[in-house]
Amino acid sequence: MKPWISKIKNYLNTFLELGVLLLAVSVLAEILFGPDVAFFGSQVTKNLVDLLNSLGSQGIAALIIVFAVIFTYRKLLK
Protein backbone atom coordinates (compact mmCIF):
# COMPACT_ATOMS: atom_id res chain seq x y z
CA MET A 1 0.00 0.00 0.00
CA LYS A 2 2.86 2.41 0.74
CA PRO A 3 4.28 2.31 -2.80
CA TRP A 4 0.90 3.41 -4.15
CA ILE A 5 0.68 6.28 -1.70
CA SER A 6 4.20 7.47 -2.46
CA LYS A 7 3.53 7.21 -6.19
CA ILE A 8 0.32 9.25 -5.90
CA LYS A 9 2.12 11.76 -3.69
CA ASN A 10 4.88 12.10 -6.27
CA TYR A 11 2.33 12.67 -9.07
CA LEU A 12 0.48 15.29 -7.02
CA ASN A 13 3.73 17.10 -6.17
CA THR A 14 4.71 17.16 -9.83
CA PHE A 15 1.24 18.38 -10.83
CA LEU A 16 1.39 21.14 -8.20
CA GLU A 17 4.83 22.26 -9.37
CA LEU A 18 3.61 22.32 -12.96
CA GLY A 19 0.59 24.40 -11.96
CA VAL A 20 2.73 26.95 -10.13
CA LEU A 21 5.09 27.19 -13.09
CA LEU A 22 2.20 27.68 -15.53
CA LEU A 23 0.77 30.38 -13.29
CA ALA A 24 4.12 32.17 -13.17
CA VAL A 25 4.56 31.94 -16.94
CA SER A 26 1.05 33.21 -17.60
CA VAL A 27 1.52 36.20 -15.26
CA LEU A 28 4.86 36.99 -16.86
CA ALA A 29 3.40 36.70 -20.38
CA GLU A 30 0.53 38.98 -19.43
CA ILE A 31 2.91 41.56 -17.99
CA LEU A 32 5.11 41.46 -21.09
CA PHE A 33 2.47 41.25 -23.81
CA GLY A 34 -0.61 42.82 -22.23
CA PRO A 35 -3.91 41.39 -21.02
CA ASP A 36 -4.88 39.72 -24.30
CA VAL A 37 -2.29 36.96 -24.41
CA ALA A 38 -3.46 34.39 -26.95
CA PHE A 39 -2.08 31.34 -25.15
CA PHE A 40 -3.68 31.79 -21.74
CA GLY A 41 -7.11 33.17 -22.50
CA SER A 42 -8.45 35.51 -19.86
CA GLN A 43 -6.68 38.05 -17.70
CA VAL A 44 -4.70 36.04 -15.17
CA THR A 45 -3.52 38.95 -13.05
CA LYS A 46 -7.06 40.33 -12.78
CA ASN A 47 -8.27 36.94 -11.58
CA LEU A 48 -5.44 36.75 -9.02
CA VAL A 49 -6.21 40.22 -7.71
CA ASP A 50 -9.91 39.33 -7.45
CA LEU A 51 -9.02 36.15 -5.58
CA LEU A 52 -6.80 38.03 -3.12
CA ASN A 53 -9.47 40.68 -2.62
CA SER A 54 -12.11 38.06 -1.88
CA LEU A 55 -9.75 36.36 0.57
CA GLY A 56 -9.10 39.69 2.25
CA SER A 57 -12.80 40.31 2.81
CA GLN A 58 -13.17 36.98 4.61
CA GLY A 59 -10.95 38.01 7.53
CA ILE A 60 -9.39 35.37 9.76
CA ALA A 61 -10.54 32.43 7.62
CA ALA A 62 -8.56 33.81 4.69
CA LEU A 63 -5.51 34.23 6.90
CA ILE A 64 -5.72 30.59 7.96
CA ILE A 65 -6.06 29.49 4.33
CA VAL A 66 -3.06 31.58 3.27
CA PHE A 67 -0.93 30.14 6.08
CA ALA A 68 -2.04 26.61 5.16
CA VAL A 69 -1.05 27.16 1.53
CA ILE A 70 2.32 28.63 2.53
CA PHE A 71 2.95 25.75 4.94
CA THR A 72 2.07 23.18 2.29
CA TYR A 73 4.20 24.88 -0.35
CA ARG A 74 7.22 25.12 1.97
CA LYS A 75 6.81 21.49 2.97
CA LEU A 76 6.82 20.45 -0.69
CA LEU A 77 10.04 22.34 -1.37
CA LYS A 78 12.03 20.33 1.18
C-alpha positions as CSV (number, residue, x, y, z in Angstrom):
1,M,0.0,0.0,0.0
2,K,2.9,2.4,0.7
3,P,4.3,2.3,-2.8
4,W,0.9,3.4,-4.1
5,I,0.7,6.3,-1.7
6,S,4.2,7.5,-2.5
7,K,3.5,7.2,-6.2
8,I,0.3,9.2,-5.9
9,K,2.1,11.8,-3.7
10,N,4.9,12.1,-6.3
11,Y,2.3,12.7,-9.1
12,L,0.5,15.3,-7.0
13,N,3.7,17.1,-6.2
14,T,4.7,17.2,-9.8
15,F,1.2,18.4,-10.8
16,L,1.4,21.1,-8.2
17,E,4.8,22.3,-9.4
18,L,3.6,22.3,-13.0
19,G,0.6,24.4,-12.0
20,V,2.7,26.9,-10.1
21,L,5.1,27.2,-13.1
22,L,2.2,27.7,-15.5
23,L,0.8,30.4,-13.3
24,A,4.1,32.2,-13.2
25,V,4.6,31.9,-16.9
26,S,1.0,33.2,-17.6
27,V,1.5,36.2,-15.3
28,L,4.9,37.0,-16.9
29,A,3.4,36.7,-20.4
30,E,0.5,39.0,-19.4
31,I,2.9,41.6,-18.0
32,L,5.1,41.5,-21.1
33,F,2.5,41.3,-23.8
34,G,-0.6,42.8,-22.2
35,P,-3.9,41.4,-21.0
36,D,-4.9,39.7,-24.3
37,V,-2.3,37.0,-24.4
38,A,-3.5,34.4,-26.9
39,F,-2.1,31.3,-25.2
40,F,-3.7,31.8,-21.7
41,G,-7.1,33.2,-22.5
42,S,-8.5,35.5,-19.9
43,Q,-6.7,38.1,-17.7
44,V,-4.7,36.0,-15.2
45,T,-3.5,39.0,-13.0
46,K,-7.1,40.3,-12.8
47,N,-8.3,36.9,-11.6
48,L,-5.4,36.7,-9.0
49,V,-6.2,40.2,-7.7
50,D,-9.9,39.3,-7.5
51,L,-9.0,36.2,-5.6
52,L,-6.8,38.0,-3.1
53,N,-9.5,40.7,-2.6
54,S,-12.1,38.1,-1.9
55,L,-9.8,36.4,0.6
56,G,-9.1,39.7,2.2
57,S,-12.8,40.3,2.8
58,Q,-13.2,37.0,4.6
59,G,-11.0,38.0,7.5
60,I,-9.4,35.4,9.8
61,A,-10.5,32.4,7.6
62,A,-8.6,33.8,4.7
63,L,-5.5,34.2,6.9
64,I,-5.7,30.6,8.0
65,I,-6.1,29.5,4.3
66,V,-3.1,31.6,3.3
67,F,-0.9,30.1,6.1
68,A,-2.0,26.6,5.2
69,V,-1.0,27.2,1.5
70,I,2.3,28.6,2.5
71,F,3.0,25.8,4.9
72,T,2.1,23.2,2.3
73,Y,4.2,24.9,-0.3
74,R,7.2,25.1,2.0
75,K,6.8,21.5,3.0
76,L,6.8,20.4,-0.7
77,L,10.0,22.3,-1.4
78,K,12.0,20.3,1.2
